[in-house]
Amino acid sequence: MMRSLFAVLVLALFLIVTGLPTRSAHAAAIKSLPGCAANTLTANDDGSTSAVALPFTMDFFGTSYNSLYVNNNGNVTFSGSLSTFTPFGLLSTSTVIIAPFFGDVDTTSPGSSEVTYGPTTFGGRTAFCVNWVNVNYFGATTADKLNSFQLLLVDRSDIGVGDFDIYFNYDKIQWETGSASNGTNGLGGDSARVGYSNGTDTAFELPGSGANGAFLNSSAGGLIHNSRDSLENGRYIFRVRGGAAPTGGFVSGRVIGRTPDGPQVPLAGATVQICKQDVVPPVCSTTTSDANGDYSVAGLVPGTYNGMAVPPATRADLFPDINELFDLGGGQGLPGYDFKLTLPRPRPPGVTIDSIANTSNGSPVLSWSAPVQVTTMNDTCAGGSATWELIQAGEVIASGSMPQTSTPGLFKGTIPPLRPEHGPALLRIEVACPGAGVDKTLDVDVYIDPSGHVRDVNGTGIVGATVTLLRSDSSSGPFVAVADGSAIMSPSNRTNPDTTTAEGRFGWDVIAGFYVVRAEATGCVSPDNPAQSFVESEVMTIPPPVTDLDLRLNCGGSGPPPTDTPVPPAGLSGDVNCSGGVNAIDSALILQFIAGLVGSLQCQEDGDVNGSGDINSIDAAIVLQFVAGLVPSLPV
């Protein structure tokens, strides 16, 4: 059956696309951008700039701003400058403030650099930058403790008027307090605050604000060891849309993995995503686990969530863990939301699975676009019966029977095409034997493959094409190639670049983010630009899941020009997702459309199965009857 739970997210959308510019290389959390050092706040203690014009207008909690004040003490304000050096709680302030590190910065102290700022661009978008790089604290007598952090405000008016992104970037945090704020040698006392406030009734502080030691490099949970909506440690992204910045509760816990000999150990470097599932598409926040295996995601609005953890690059032998749904109230915290990653269960003796590949640890990979045959042999079970089911996150996503063949004790079943289901799953086979026979329950971990294809302009798959996965924390970029073996990709395939199969097939299961896929092959060029040896997809936002990415190259043949939209099969009644077949997924999509959970259907004209003039629950029921064999055919 169709699930609304899209915790494991996929790359692949039916787009036939052409080239985009070459992408840039990986960089550290603090970005070295032109303009960040264009202006200098002269060395001072508790000083500020006058009003500085912003290069764009930003809507922050319903008020539009086109200027701000850069304050020496690790923050910017909007209604006036701020000289306060002891950090106050942002949850109860009358100051409109954005504070990447509100603490007592003194740039006249030994070894300190000055604060710099100015307009710049980031990911092709207009931005404003402030650098507090290598700054010291008030009362310092040496330069043995320096902090480096950065604020980027990035214009996203391409999404909505006044929309922007807040970036807090950290390269090192060695002190937390000035001597006038009850600190000793930069530590203890009234520790720094990180967050923002509208100055009236809405604010956000990163967990650890005001807590001694929480943000320091020396803490496993320090700012440079964690992230928000980014897989770059030390980078925290807050997307402000329609004036609303992320606020609310948090989820935290530990990622635990099983070693080959059995004991459970904390996993550092696992990727974690927490996804709000009561919206369409789901909205996810990402982070990575620290040296103790701990993670935390904050700024979560009330709603229904679930989470997924993907094993780190060093433990591709483990399967991801998808946790069940939970509800988060306003301002609530949910600690102890742990993930347990285990070694996959191998294929039991006597079980065969018509897999298209194996993962690095030998688990079968199932095609999601074609039937999969499964058999099991139980010599002592003549006259018995058997069933199969696929389970994800504790929920059965598909099931069926395995009739006994003419060979006594041999049971055979067919798993129908599973699209859009994908990612890790448990295949459970249950054999019931009459009389003295022995009943059996057989479990094996499998991956459901999310395939895309590289084809020539005639539609023929290209074998041996090089396919590269690129990712960004933002839809505006910059996009960089995902490192080979990275935990951004699930263990079903962690090869990047990858090479297409004989059918031109490729596929990755990936965590939430923004992606581009590039394809190139010897002797082939872009159909739209013969001088370019590759093609790239459009920017793809994950979630929602996207399916059947179709990249076209001109390899010397002729054929119809590529288009940007799929061509659905004509006149296939009930096939509302244009898959070329009718199954229970179509029925579920019709029900979601009726309930308003999806705004449209890809092949909506095929949803009126009974010809009544509209799409309703009767059409969904007829499709289910057809799938179950209760009606022999559907109207054409």
C-alpha positions as CSV (number, residue, x, y, z in Angstrom):
1,M,0.0,0.0,0.0
2,M,1.0,3.6,-0.5
3,R,2.6,5.4,2.5
4,S,2.9,9.1,3.2
5,L,6.1,8.4,5.0
6,F,9.0,9.5,2.8
7,A,11.8,9.3,5.2
8,V,14.3,7.8,2.8
9,L,14.6,10.2,0.0
10,V,15.6,9.6,-3.6
11,L,17.2,11.1,-6.6
12,A,15.6,10.6,-10.0
13,L,12.9,12.7,-11.8
14,F,11.7,12.3,-15.4
15,L,13.5,15.3,-16.8
16,I,15.3,15.4,-20.1
17,V,17.8,18.1,-19.5
18,T,20.8,20.0,-20.9
19,G,23.9,21.6,-19.5
20,L,24.5,24.0,-16.6
21,P,27.7,25.7,-15.5
22,T,30.6,23.8,-13.9
23,R,30.3,23.6,-10.1
24,S,32.8,24.8,-7.5
25,A,34.9,22.8,-5.1
26,H,34.3,22.1,-1.4
27,A,35.2,24.8,1.2
28,A,35.2,25.2,5.0
29,A,32.3,26.6,7.1
30,I,33.4,30.2,6.9
31,K,33.2,31.4,3.3
32,S,36.0,33.6,1.9
33,L,33.8,35.9,-0.3
34,P,34.6,39.2,-2.1
35,G,33.0,42.0,0.0
36,C,33.3,40.4,3.4
37,A,36.3,42.5,4.1
38,A,35.2,45.6,2.2
39,N,34.6,47.6,5.3
40,T,36.2,47.5,8.8
41,L,34.9,48.3,12.2
42,T,37.9,50.0,13.8
43,A,39.4,48.0,16.7
44,N,37.2,48.8,19.7
45,D,35.5,47.4,22.8
46,D,31.6,47.4,22.6
47,G,31.5,49.6,19.5
48,S,29.1,49.5,16.5
49,T,28.8,50.9,13.0
50,S,26.2,53.5,12.1
51,A,23.3,52.2,10.0
52,V,24.7,50.1,7.1
53,A,22.6,49.7,3.9
54,L,21.7,46.1,3.0
55,P,22.0,45.2,-0.7
56,F,18.4,43.8,-0.6
57,T,15.3,44.2,1.5
58,M,14.6,41.4,4.0
59,D,11.3,40.5,5.7
60,F,12.1,39.5,9.3
61,F,9.1,38.5,11.3
62,G,6.8,40.7,9.3
63,T,8.9,43.9,9.2
64,S,10.9,44.9,6.2
65,Y,14.5,46.0,6.7
66,N,17.0,47.5,4.3
67,S,19.7,48.5,6.8
68,L,21.3,47.2,10.0
69,Y,23.9,47.9,12.6
70,V,27.0,45.7,12.9
71,N,27.9,45.4,16.6
72,N,31.4,44.4,17.8
73,N,29.9,41.9,20.3
74,G,28.9,39.2,17.8
75,N,25.5,40.4,16.6
76,V,23.6,42.7,14.2
77,T,20.6,44.8,15.3
78,F,18.0,46.8,13.3
79,S,16.4,49.6,15.3
80,G,19.7,50.9,16.6
81,S,23.2,49.9,17.7
82,L,23.8,47.6,20.7
83,S,26.8,48.1,23.1
84,T,25.7,45.6,25.7
85,F,28.6,43.2,26.3
86,T,27.1,40.6,28.7
87,P,24.8,38.4,26.7
88,F,21.1,38.4,27.6
89,G,18.5,35.8,26.8
90,L,17.1,36.4,23.3
91,L,13.8,34.8,24.3
92,S,12.8,37.8,26.4
93,T,14.4,40.9,24.8
94,S,13.0,44.0,23.2
95,T,15.9,44.1,20.7
96,V,15.4,42.9,17.1
97,I,18.6,41.0,16.8
98,I,20.5,38.3,14.8
99,A,23.4,36.9,16.9
100,P,25.8,34.3,15.5
101,F,27.8,34.6,18.8
102,F,26.6,37.2,21.3
103,G,29.6,37.6,23.6
104,D,32.0,40.2,24.8
105,V,34.3,40.7,21.8
106,D,37.2,43.1,22.3
107,T,39.2,43.7,19.1
108,T,41.7,45.8,21.0
109,S,42.8,42.8,23.0
110,P,46.2,41.1,22.1
111,G,46.3,39.4,18.7
112,S,42.7,40.2,17.8
113,S,41.6,41.0,14.2
114,E,39.0,43.7,13.5
115,V,35.4,43.0,12.5
116,T,34.8,43.4,8.8
117,Y,31.6,43.5,6.7
118,G,30.1,44.3,3.3
119,P,27.8,43.2,0.5
120,T,28.8,40.1,-1.5
121,T,27.3,37.3,-3.4
122,F,26.8,33.6,-2.4
123,G,25.5,30.9,-4.6
124,G,24.8,33.4,-7.3
125,R,22.5,35.4,-4.9
126,T,23.1,38.9,-3.4
127,A,24.2,38.6,0.2
128,F,25.5,40.6,3.2
129,C,28.5,39.3,5.2
130,V,30.0,40.1,8.6
131,N,33.3,38.5,9.7
132,W,34.3,38.1,13.3
133,V,37.5,36.2,12.4
134,N,40.2,35.7,14.9
135,V,38.6,38.0,17.5
136,N,39.6,38.1,21.2
137,Y,37.5,38.7,24.3
138,F,37.5,41.5,26.9
139,G,40.1,41.0,29.5
140,A,42.4,38.8,27.5
141,T,46.1,39.2,28.1
142,T,47.3,36.8,25.4
143,A,46.1,35.6,22.0
144,D,45.9,32.0,23.1
145,K,42.1,31.9,22.6
146,L,40.5,33.4,19.5
147,N,37.1,32.9,17.9
148,S,36.2,32.9,14.2
149,F,32.6,33.1,13.1
150,Q,30.6,34.6,10.3
151,L,27.1,35.9,9.5
152,L,25.7,35.6,6.0
153,L,22.3,37.1,5.0
154,V,21.4,35.7,1.6
155,D,18.7,37.2,-0.6
156,R,16.1,34.6,-1.6
157,S,13.6,36.9,-3.3
158,D,13.6,34.4,-6.1
159,I,11.3,32.3,-3.8
160,G,9.2,35.1,-2.3
161,V,9.3,38.9,-1.6
162,G,11.6,39.6,1.3
163,D,12.7,35.9,1.8
164,F,16.3,35.4,2.9
165,D,18.5,32.8,4.5
166,I,20.6,33.3,7.7
167,Y,23.9,31.5,7.8
168,F,25.9,31.1,11.0
169,N,29.3,29.8,10.1
170,Y,32.0,28.8,12.7
171,D,35.6,27.7,12.2
172,K,36.8,27.9,15.9
173,I,35.2,28.9,19.2
174,Q,37.9,28.9,21.9
175,W,36.3,31.4,24.4
176,E,32.8,32.0,25.6
177,T,32.8,34.9,28.0
178,G,34.5,38.2,28.7
179,S,36.1,39.1,32.1
180,A,33.4,41.7,32.8
181,S,30.7,39.0,32.3
182,N,32.0,36.9,35.2
183,G,34.3,34.9,33.0
184,T,37.8,33.7,33.9
185,N,40.4,33.4,31.0
186,G,37.5,33.5,28.5
187,L,35.6,30.7,30.2
188,G,32.6,30.3,32.5
189,G,30.4,33.1,33.7
190,D,27.6,34.4,31.5
191,S,28.3,32.4,28.4
192,A,27.5,33.5,24.8
193,R,24.1,33.3,23.2
194,V,23.3,32.2,19.6
195,G,20.0,32.9,17.8
196,Y,17.7,35.8,16.9
197,S,14.6,37.7,18.1
198,N,11.9,39.9,16.7
199,G,12.1,42.0,19.9
200,T,8.6,41.3,21.0
201,D,7.1,37.8,21.2
202,T,9.1,35.5,19.0
203,A,12.7,34.3,19.3
204,F,15.0,31.4,18.9
205,E,18.1,30.3,20.7
206,L,20.3,27.4,19.8
207,P,20.4,24.7,22.5
208,G,23.6,25.4,24.5
209,S,23.1,29.2,24.6
210,G,24.1,30.5,28.0
211,A,25.5,27.1,29.1
212,N,29.1,27.0,30.2
213,G,31.3,25.1,27.7
214,A,28.5,24.1,25.4
215,F,29.7,25.9,22.3
216,L,33.5,25.5,22.7
217,N,35.7,23.5,20.4
218,S,36.7,21.4,23.4
219,S,33.1,20.1,23.7
220,A,31.9,17.3,21.5
221,G,28.7,19.3,21.1
222,G,30.5,22.5,20.2
223,L,29.4,24.7,17.4
224,I,32.2,23.5,15.0
225,H,31.2,19.9,15.5
226,N,27.5,20.2,14.6
227,S,25.3,21.9,12.0
228,R,21.7,22.7,11.1
229,D,20.3,22.1,7.6
230,S,23.8,21.6,6.4
231,L,26.2,18.7,6.3
232,E,29.2,21.1,6.7
233,N,30.1,21.0,10.4
234,G,30.1,24.5,11.8
235,R,27.3,25.7,9.5
236,Y,23.8,26.5,10.7
237,I,21.2,27.6,8.1
238,F,17.8,29.2,9.0
239,R,15.5,29.8,6.0
240,V,13.2,32.9,6.5
241,R,10.1,32.5,4.4
242,G,7.2,34.9,4.4
243,G,8.9,36.7,7.3
244,A,8.9,33.6,9.5
245,A,12.2,32.3,10.8
246,P,12.5,28.8,12.3
247,T,11.5,28.7,15.9
248,G,10.1,26.0,18.2
249,G,11.3,22.8,19.7
250,F,14.2,20.4,19.3
251,V,14.9,16.7,18.8
252,S,18.2,15.2,20.1
253,G,19.6,11.8,20.7
254,R,22.4,9.4,19.9
255,V,23.2,7.3,16.8
256,I,24.4,3.8,17.8
257,G,25.8,1.1,15.5
258,R,26.5,-2.5,16.0
259,T,30.1,-3.8,15.5
260,P,30.7,-6.9,13.5
261,D,31.1,-9.0,16.7
262,G,28.0,-7.6,18.3
263,P,28.6,-4.8,20.8
264,Q,26.8,-1.5,20.2
265,V,28.9,1.7,19.9
266,P,28.2,5.4,19.3
267,L,28.6,6.4,15.7
268,A,30.3,9.7,14.8
269,G,29.7,11.2,11.4
270,A,26.3,9.7,10.8
271,T,23.9,11.8,8.8
272,V,20.6,12.5,10.5
273,Q,17.5,14.1,9.1
274,I,14.3,15.0,11.0
275,C,11.3,15.4,8.7
276,K,8.0,17.1,9.3
277,Q,5.6,14.6,7.7
278,D,2.2,16.4,8.1
279,V,3.0,18.7,5.2
280,V,3.3,17.9,1.5
281,P,6.1,17.6,0.6
282,P,7.8,16.8,3.9
283,V,10.2,19.4,5.3
284,C,13.5,18.1,6.6
285,S,16.3,19.4,8.8
286,T,19.7,17.7,8.6
287,T,22.8,17.4,10.8
288,T,25.6,15.0,11.6
289,S,26.4,13.1,14.8
290,D,29.4,14.3,16.8
291,A,32.3,12.3,18.3
292,N,30.0,10.8,20.9
293,G,27.4,9.8,18.4
294,D,25.1,12.6,19.6
295,Y,23.0,14.9,17.4
296,S,20.5,17.8,17.9
297,V,18.2,19.6,15.6
298,A,16.5,22.7,16.8
299,G,14.0,25.3,15.5
300,L,11.2,22.7,14.8
301,V,7.7,24.0,14.6
302,P,4.9,21.9,16.1
303,G,3.8,18.9,14.1
304,T,4.3,15.3,13.3
305,Y,7.8,14.2,12.5
306,N,10.0,11.2,12.0
307,G,13.7,10.7,11.6
308,M,16.3,8.7,9.7
309,A,20.0,8.1,10.3
310,V,22.4,7.0,7.6
311,P,25.7,5.3,8.7
312,P,28.9,7.2,8.4
313,A,31.4,6.7,5.5
314,T,33.4,4.3,7.6
315,R,30.4,2.0,8.3
316,A,28.8,1.3,5.0
317,D,28.2,-2.3,6.3
318,L,25.3,-1.0,8.4
319,F,21.8,-0.3,7.3
320,P,20.1,3.1,7.8
321,D,17.5,3.3,10.6
322,I,14.1,4.9,10.0
323,N,12.3,5.8,13.2
324,E,8.5,5.9,13.7
325,L,6.4,9.0,13.7
326,F,6.2,11.3,16.8
327,D,4.3,14.5,17.6
328,L,6.2,17.7,18.7
329,G,4.3,20.4,20.5
330,G,5.1,24.1,20.5
331,G,8.5,24.8,22.1
332,Q,8.8,21.2,23.1
333,G,12.0,19.2,23.3
334,L,12.3,15.5,22.5
335,P,15.6,14.1,24.0
336,G,16.5,10.5,23.6
337,Y,15.3,10.1,20.1
338,D,18.0,7.5,19.3
339,F,18.8,5.6,16.2
340,K,20.2,2.0,16.1
341,L,21.9,1.0,13.0
342,T,22.4,-2.7,12.5
343,L,24.2,-5.2,10.2
344,P,21.7,-6.4,7.6
345,R,20.2,-9.9,7.9
346,P,21.7,-12.1,5.1
347,R,19.6,-14.1,2.7
348,P,18.5,-17.3,4.4
349,P,19.4,-20.6,2.8
350,G,16.8,-21.8,0.3
351,V,15.6,-18.3,-0.5
352,T,16.2,-16.8,-4.0
353,I,15.5,-13.1,-4.9
354,D,15.5,-11.8,-8.4
355,S,17.7,-8.8,-7.5
356,I,19.4,-6.4,-10.0
357,A,22.5,-5.9,-7.8
358,N,23.9,-6.2,-4.3
359,T,24.9,-3.5,-1.9
360,S,28.5,-3.4,-0.6
361,N,27.6,-5.7,2.2
362,G,25.8,-8.2,-0.1
363,S,22.2,-7.3,0.5
364,P,19.9,-7.7,-2.5
365,V,18.8,-4.6,-4.4
366,L,15.3,-4.8,-5.9
367,S,14.1,-3.0,-9.0
368,W,11.3,-0.6,-8.2
369,S,10.1,-0.5,-11.8
370,A,9.8,-4.2,-12.6
371,P,8.3,-7.3,-10.9
372,V,10.7,-9.2,-8.6
373,Q,10.4,-13.0,-8.3
374,V,11.0,-14.5,-4.8
375,T,11.2,-18.2,-4.0
376,T,11.8,-20.3,-0.9
377,M,12.3,-24.0,-0.5
378,N,10.9,-26.0,2.4
379,D,11.3,-29.7,1.8
380,T,9.1,-30.7,4.7
381,C,6.2,-28.5,3.7
382,A,4.3,-30.2,0.9
383,G,0.8,-28.9,0.8
384,G,1.7,-25.8,2.8
385,S,1.2,-22.1,2.0
386,A,3.5,-19.0,2.1
387,T,3.3,-15.2,2.0
388,W,5.7,-12.4,1.6
389,E,5.6,-8.8,2.9
390,L,7.9,-5.8,2.7
391,I,8.3,-3.7,5.9
392,Q,9.7,-0.2,6.3
393,A,9.8,1.7,9.6
394,G,7.5,-0.9,11.1
395,E,4.9,-0.5,8.4
396,V,3.9,-3.0,5.7
397,I,4.4,-1.3,2.4
398,A,3.6,-4.3,0.1
399,S,2.5,-7.9,0.6
400,G,1.4,-10.9,-1.4
401,S,1.1,-14.7,-1.6
402,M,3.6,-17.3,-2.6
403,P,1.7,-20.3,-4.1
404,Q,3.3,-23.7,-4.0
405,T,4.7,-24.8,-7.4
406,S,4.5,-28.2,-8.9
407,T,7.7,-29.0,-6.9
408,P,6.6,-30.0,-3.4
409,G,7.8,-27.5,-0.8
410,L,8.9,-24.9,-3.4
411,F,7.0,-21.6,-3.0
412,K,7.1,-18.8,-5.6
413,G,5.8,-15.2,-5.4
414,T,6.1,-12.0,-7.4
415,I,6.6,-8.6,-5.9
416,P,5.0,-6.0,-8.2
417,P,6.8,-2.8,-9.2
418,L,7.2,-0.9,-6.0
419,R,7.7,2.7,-7.3
420,P,7.6,5.1,-5.5
421,E,8.7,3.0,-2.5
422,H,12.4,2.9,-2.1
423,G,15.3,2.6,0.3
424,P,16.0,-0.1,3.0
425,A,13.3,-2.6,3.8
426,L,12.8,-5.9,5.5
427,L,11.5,-8.8,3.3
428,R,9.7,-11.3,5.5
429,I,8.6,-14.7,4.1
430,E,6.2,-16.8,6.3
431,V,5.7,-20.5,5.5
432,A,2.8,-22.3,7.1
433,C,3.0,-26.1,7.0
434,P,0.2,-28.6,7.8
435,G,0.6,-31.6,10.0
436,A,4.1,-32.4,11.1
437,G,5.7,-29.7,8.9
438,V,7.7,-26.9,10.4
439,D,6.4,-23.4,10.0
440,K,9.1,-20.8,9.2
441,T,9.6,-17.1,9.3
442,L,12.5,-15.9,7.1
443,D,13.8,-12.3,7.2
444,V,16.2,-10.7,4.8
445,D,17.2,-7.0,4.5
446,V,16.9,-5.6,1.0
447,Y,17.2,-2.2,-0.8
448,I,14.5,-1.0,-3.2
449,D,16.4,0.7,-6.0
450,P,15.6,4.2,-7.2
451,S,16.9,4.1,-10.7
452,G,17.5,6.9,-13.3
453,H,18.8,6.4,-16.8
454,V,21.3,8.0,-19.2
455,R,20.0,7.6,-22.8
456,D,20.9,8.9,-26.2
457,V,18.4,11.2,-28.1
458,N,16.8,8.1,-29.6
459,G,16.0,6.8,-26.1
460,T,18.6,4.0,-26.1
461,G,20.3,3.4,-22.8
462,I,24.0,4.4,-22.7
463,V,26.3,1.8,-21.1
464,G,29.4,3.1,-19.3
465,A,28.3,6.7,-19.0
466,T,29.9,8.6,-16.1
467,V,27.3,10.0,-13.7
468,T,28.2,12.5,-11.0
469,L,26.0,13.5,-8.0
470,L,26.4,17.2,-6.8
471,R,24.8,18.7,-3.7
472,S,24.2,22.0,-2.0
473,D,22.6,23.2,1.2
474,S,20.7,25.8,-0.8
475,S,18.7,25.7,-4.1
476,S,20.9,28.6,-5.3
477,G,24.1,26.7,-4.8
478,P,27.0,26.5,-4.9
479,F,26.9,22.8,-5.9
480,V,29.8,20.5,-5.3
481,A,30.4,16.9,-6.1
482,V,29.5,14.5,-3.2
483,A,32.6,12.8,-2.0
484,D,33.0,9.1,-3.0
485,G,31.8,7.0,-0.1
486,S,30.0,9.9,1.6
487,A,27.2,9.3,4.1
488,I,25.1,11.7,2.1
489,M,24.4,8.5,0.0
490,S,22.9,5.4,1.6
491,P,24.9,2.2,1.5
492,S,22.9,0.9,-1.4
493,N,25.3,2.9,-3.6
494,R,28.1,5.1,-2.3
495,T,30.1,5.4,-5.5
496,N,30.4,8.9,-7.0
497,P,31.0,9.3,-9.8
498,D,29.2,6.1,-10.9
499,T,29.0,4.3,-14.2
500,T,25.8,3.3,-15.9
501,T,24.8,-0.4,-16.5
502,A,24.0,-2.0,-19.8
503,E,20.5,-0.4,-19.7
504,G,22.0,3.0,-18.9
505,R,20.7,2.7,-15.3
506,F,22.1,4.5,-12.3
507,G,20.7,5.5,-8.9
508,W,21.5,6.8,-5.4
509,D,19.4,7.0,-2.3
510,V,20.2,10.4,-0.7
511,I,19.3,12.5,2.4
512,A,17.4,15.8,2.2
513,G,19.0,18.6,0.3
514,F,19.4,20.2,-3.2
515,Y,20.9,18.1,-5.9
516,V,22.1,18.1,-9.5
517,V,23.2,15.1,-11.5
518,R,25.7,15.3,-14.4
519,A,26.2,12.7,-17.1
520,E,28.8,12.4,-19.8
521,A,30.0,9.6,-22.1
522,T,32.8,9.1,-24.6
523,G,31.8,10.5,-28.1
524,C,28.6,12.2,-26.7
525,V,27.7,15.9,-26.3
526,S,24.9,18.0,-25.0
527,P,22.0,18.0,-27.4
528,D,21.6,21.7,-27.0
529,N,25.3,22.7,-27.0
530,P,27.6,20.5,-29.1
531,A,30.6,22.3,-27.5
532,Q,29.7,20.8,-24.1
533,S,30.6,17.2,-23.3
534,F,28.1,16.7,-20.5
535,V,24.5,17.4,-19.5
536,E,23.1,18.2,-16.1
537,S,19.7,18.0,-14.5
538,E,17.9,20.9,-13.2
539,V,18.2,21.6,-9.5
540,M,16.2,19.0,-7.6
541,T,14.8,19.6,-4.1
542,I,14.7,16.4,-1.9
543,P,12.1,15.9,-0.5
544,P,9.7,15.4,-2.3
545,P,11.0,12.2,-3.9
546,V,11.7,12.5,-7.6
547,T,11.7,9.5,-9.9
548,D,13.1,8.3,-13.2
549,L,15.7,10.9,-13.9
550,D,16.2,10.7,-17.7
551,L,19.4,12.4,-18.9
552,R,19.9,12.6,-22.7
553,L,23.1,12.9,-24.6
554,N,23.7,13.3,-28.4
555,C,26.0,10.4,-29.4
556,G,25.8,11.0,-33.1
557,G,22.4,9.6,-33.8
558,S,19.2,11.5,-34.7
559,G,16.0,11.5,-32.8
560,P,13.3,13.8,-31.4
561,P,14.5,16.8,-29.4
562,P,14.5,16.4,-25.7
563,T,11.7,17.9,-23.6
564,D,11.4,18.9,-20.0
565,T,8.3,16.9,-19.2
566,P,7.4,13.2,-19.4
567,V,5.1,11.9,-22.1
568,P,2.5,9.7,-20.4
569,P,1.1,6.6,-22.0
570,A,-2.1,7.6,-23.8
571,G,-5.5,6.4,-22.6
572,L,-4.4,4.2,-19.8
573,S,-7.3,4.5,-17.4
574,G,-6.4,4.7,-13.7
575,D,-2.7,5.3,-14.3
576,V,-2.6,8.7,-12.6
577,N,1.2,8.7,-12.0
578,C,2.0,7.9,-15.6
579,S,4.0,4.8,-14.7
580,G,2.8,2.8,-17.6
581,G,0.8,0.4,-15.3
582,V,-2.1,0.5,-12.9
583,N,-1.5,-0.6,-9.3
584,A,-2.4,0.3,-5.7
585,I,-0.2,3.4,-5.8
586,D,-2.6,4.9,-8.3
587,S,-5.5,4.3,-5.9
588,A,-3.6,5.9,-3.0
589,L,-2.8,8.9,-5.1
590,I,-6.4,9.4,-6.1
591,L,-7.4,9.3,-2.4
592,Q,-4.7,11.8,-1.6
593,F,-5.9,14.1,-4.4
594,I,-9.5,13.9,-3.1
595,A,-8.3,14.7,0.4
596,G,-6.4,17.7,-0.8
597,L,-3.0,16.3,0.2
598,V,-1.7,16.7,-3.4
599,G,-2.7,19.5,-5.6
600,S,-2.8,17.6,-8.9
601,L,-2.1,14.2,-10.5
602,Q,0.5,13.7,-13.1
603,C,-1.9,12.0,-15.5
604,Q,-5.1,13.5,-14.0
605,E,-7.2,12.9,-17.0
606,D,-6.9,9.1,-16.4
607,G,-8.2,9.4,-12.8
608,D,-12.0,9.4,-13.8
609,V,-12.1,5.6,-14.1
610,N,-15.9,5.2,-14.2
611,G,-16.5,8.2,-16.5
612,S,-18.6,10.1,-14.1
613,G,-17.1,13.4,-14.9
614,D,-15.1,13.9,-11.7
615,I,-12.5,12.0,-9.7
616,N,-13.7,10.6,-6.4
617,S,-13.4,7.6,-4.0
618,I,-15.4,5.4,-6.3
619,D,-12.6,5.6,-8.9
620,A,-10.0,4.7,-6.2
621,A,-12.1,1.7,-5.2
622,I,-12.4,0.5,-8.8
623,V,-8.7,0.7,-9.2
624,L,-8.2,-1.4,-6.1
625,Q,-10.7,-4.0,-7.3
626,F,-8.8,-4.2,-10.6
627,V,-5.5,-4.7,-8.8
628,A,-7.0,-7.4,-6.7
629,G,-8.5,-9.2,-9.7
630,L,-12.1,-8.6,-8.7
631,V,-12.8,-6.8,-12.0
632,P,-11.2,-8.0,-15.2
633,S,-10.4,-4.6,-16.8
634,L,-10.7,-0.9,-16.6
635,P,-12.3,1.4,-19.2
636,V,-10.0,2.7,-21.8
